[in-house]
């Protein structure tokens, strides 16, 4: 979540101690960390993918485009592990499977007090 939309909601996220926000409008993967909250944009499920905006949002940790993907969330006790799992790359007008499924941008989110 970037720009005005994040600006409008940031106060609510901070007030209620939100640890992570998932958003799917843009058709790529982006992870940012702003004011103590992770923001994950995940839109790689099969619709035509987009090239990312030229500007990089403040707090950006990782950006990937032209990759079909899903986000896997695993909860173990009081810790959440988040990983972007690539399925295929899109280039030269074709879909090219990525069989190893090696996670990209794995991170953990501990439980808040």
Secondary structure, DSSP 8 states (H G I E B T S, - for coil): --HHHHHHHHHHHHHTT--EEEE-SSSSEEEEEETTEEEEEE--SSS------SS--TTEEEEE-SEEEEEEEEEETTEEEEEEEEEEEEETTEEEE-TT--EEEEEEEE---
